């Protein structure tokens, strides 16, 4: 089993609430149907308290997505389903 963690970069002015909705409503279900387990998402949106960032990047990190993926003979392919929808 592998643990995968993806960082999502976006413009500082992008809407974090829309990103959270997209992850929860579209990405997480595809990952779950594809066999991902213990899915966690972390989004920098209005619900996150303002504070001092630990590090800065340009464009900024707006979200993180982690999950466990059971190693199989087939590669991790949910990306194709996400792009197609």
N, C-alpha and C positions, 0 to 999 in steps of 0.2 A: 504494500500500500504506500502511496506517495502523498505527501501534503503539498498542495500547490497554493501559492499566494500571488495574486496579481495586484499591482498598483495601477490605479487609473488616474491619469493626468488630464486636467482640463483648465480652461481659462478661469482666472480668479473671479470673474463676473458671472460665471455660469450658475444656473439654478440648482443648488444641491438637493432641493426637495424633489425635483424632476429626476435627478440621477438616482436618488433613493427609490423612487417609484419604479424606475426602469429596472433597477437591479432586482427589487423584490417581486415585481410583476412579470418580468420577462426573462431575465437571466437566471435567477435562482430556480424557477420551475424547469427550465431546459437542463440545467446542471443536474437537478434531482432526477429527472427522467432518464438522463444519460448515465446514471450510476454514481454520481458524487454523493458523499456522505459528510455529515457534520459541517454544513455550509455556514459561514459567517460573513457578514458584510459590515463594513465600517465606512460611514459616509460623513464628509465634512459639509454639514448643512446647517440650517438655522437652529436645529436642536442642540448643536454643539456649542458649548460655552466659549465665549471669546477668551483668548489667552495668548501667551507668547509661543510661537511655533518653535519646536526643537531645532528644526532645520528648514531651510528655504530651498525651493526648486522653482524653475521657470520652464514650463507652466507648473503650477502647484499640484501636489498630490491631492486629489479630491475624494478618493475612495480606495478601499482595499477590499479584496474578496479572497477568502481562503476556504479550502475544502480538502477532504481526503478523496483520493482517486485510487480505486483498486487496479493494480497493474494487470493488464490483460494482453493478449496478443495483438489486439487492435489498439491503435493510438487514441489518444484523447481527442475526440472529434466534435464536441458540442459547438465549437466555433462555426462550423458549416451551417448548423441549424440556426444559430443566432443571426448570422449574416443573411440567410435566406428569408427570415421572417421580417 
